[in-house]
Amino acid sequence: MDIKVKDLTVEELKSLISDTIKESLEDIVEDILALSSEEYIHSIEEARLDYKEGRTKSLEEITDAS
């Protein structure tokens, strides 16, 4: 994948990098907060068990507005 960016100033590049790092750090902090919640961890375990035991719905069932 050879994608090239033309006419990008150094300041624009710095801003893009800074924004990307900031968003990544925010995502990491959000993940840490979520994973430190016992309730959240329990809900994940419950959802995995539901999936394993076939208690799921298709996208069509969820979005059916009839």
MODELLER restraints for C-alpha pairs under 7 A, 6 or more apart:
rsr = mdl.restraints
at = mdl.atoms
rsr.add(forms.Gaussian(group=physical.xy_distance, feature=features.Distance(at['CA:34:A'], at['CA:40:A']), mean=6.30, stdev=0.5))
rsr.add(forms.Gaussian(group=physical.xy_distance, feature=features.Distance(at['CA:35:A'], at['CA:41:A']), mean=6.34, stdev=0.5))
rsr.add(forms.Gaussian(group=physical.xy_distance, feature=features.Distance(at['CA:50:A'], at['CA:56:A']), mean=6.80, stdev=0.5))
